[in-house]
Amino acid sequence: MTLDPRQTAPGIGYYGHMRAASADRERAVDVLRAGFAEGRLTKEEFDGRVGRVYSSRTYGDLVALTADLPTGPLGTMTSPPYYRAMPAPRSVNGTAIVAFLCAFIPGPLSIAGIALGIDARIQIRKRGDGGTALASAAILIGFITTLGLALLLWEFERLS
């Protein structure tokens, strides 16, 4: 079966227009070699595809030449191994940020930091936001700041 090297396989999307590197071409030739060794390609098909692999310019061209071969130990050329789609970063909960900042200021704001940190953790669980560590740190730092202020006031009271 001869494939048109300009067609792109389903699922290649944006990456089909990306320029292919020498390593990509070698990986495609390895897939073709495996297909030939397994009897999936005739000698003529193998020779023709290898020639087209070395003249391919884009990743989509390489995918078109290997798309009809099974995955196997070398894998098919479906997407560049070095350009994986990254999931969208989760937004950090705003209440957790405010709680963290308030926790460092002794007095009523450190107590507010504790309360806001607890509230932020509840919001994060419900919404799936990021910032769990920030909210937890706000609670801990708020307790330490409040305890430090209480000890400091107690020491001043004792010395007076």
N, C-alpha and C positions, 0 to 999 in steps of 0.2 A: 504494500500500500504506500503510495507516494503522497506526501503532504506538501502543500504550498507553504514555503518558509515564511511568507508574509502573514499568514493567518495566526491568530493567537488563541491559545486554549482558554476555555471558560475559567474564570476565577483569577486570571493573571492581572486583570485590571490595569492600574496605573503602571505597574512594573514592566509591562510589555514594551513600553517605550524607552526604558532605561538602557543605556549602553552596556553591552556585555564585555566582561573582562576576559583575559586569557584563561584564568582559572575556571570561569564559567564554561568556556568552550571545551576545556579539558574534561570537566565534569559531564558535559553533554556527550562527548565522545565515549567516556566510560560507560554511560547508560546505553549507548548504541552498541558498544562492544559486548556488554552483558546480553543485550537482546539478540545479537548475532550468535553468540556462544550458545544461547538457549534455543536457537533455531527459529526465532521469531522474525528475523530478517534474512533475506537472501543476500548473497555476496554483492549483487548489483545494487540492491537497496542500501546495504551498509556502506558501500563505497560512495554512492551518490549522496547519502545523508552526511557522511563524514566531510566530504568536500564542501557541502553547504554549511555545515557547522563552522568550519574554519573561515568561511566568508560571511558569516552572520555578524550583524552589527548590533542588534538589540536582543534583549532578554526574551522578548516575544518570539523572535525568530528561533531561538534555541528551544523554547517550549513547544513550538509547532513541530519541530523535528523529533521530539521525544515524547509527545503527549500520548501516543498510542501504545507505549510500552509500559509494562507493569512496574510497580514500585520496586521491589527487590532490594538487595543490600546497598545499592548505590543510590537509590531513590530517583524519582523523576524530577524534572526541573519545573517546579510549580511556582516558586517565588524565591527571590534572592535570599540566601541564608543570612545575609548581613543587613537586611532591611526588613525587619519584622514590624508589623503594625503595633504600636504601643497603645495600651488602653488609655483612655482619657483620665488624667489625674483627678482624683476626688478632691473636691473643694474642702478646705479646712473650715470647720465650724467657727463662725465669728464669735460666738459666746465663749468658746474655748480660748480664743486669742485674748479677749478682754479679761477673762478670768486669770489667765497667766500674767498679764500685765498688772492687774490689781493685787495679785498675791504677793508681790514684792514690796508693796507699800504698807508699812506697819499701821495698825489701827483699824478703823472701820473698813478700809478698803481691802485689807488682807482677809477679813471675815467675809466681805462681799466676794472676794476671789474664791473662797472655799464654796460659797453658795452657788456662784456662777459656774464653777468647775463641775459641781454635782449636776446642775441643770444642763450643762453642755454635754456631759456623758449620757444623760437621758435623751437629749436631742439627737446625738450621734447614733445611738442605738435605733431610734425610730426612723431617721432619715437615711442612714448609711453614709453620712459625711465622714471626712477624715478629721483627725485631731484628737483621737482618744488619748494618746500619750501627752499631748499638750494639756488637756483637761485634767488628767491624772496628776501631772506635774503641778498644775495650779492648786489642786487640793492639798498636795503634800507641802508645797512651798508656803501656801497660806497658813497651814497649821504650824509650820516651823516659825514663820514670821510672827504669828500671833503669840505663840508660846515664848519666843524670844522677847517680844515686847512685854508680855506679862511678867517674865522673870526680871527684866530690866526695871520695870515699875516696882516690883516687889523688893528688889535690892535697894532702889532709891528710898523706898518707904522705910526699910529696915535701917538704913544709914542715917536717916533724918531724926 
